[in-house]
């Protein structure tokens, strides 16, 4: 059974940004196959996109690292995975 990792870092505020997220997909040998970083603006539409993107990534077996100045509880979907 393979595990998917979610890490959440609460960092100092980056003006205008909700979060920066790094997604890492691994090949069957356990080596990184693709790494992507996405920046989410501090806007309502981006809030929804962040929650959707993280849920899709975790459901697809993609490790996810989130850096945000907001507490994890700000994001219901993400918080649910952190407390699972």
Order of alpha helices (4+ residues) and beta strands (2+ residues): beta-beta-beta-alpha-beta-alpha
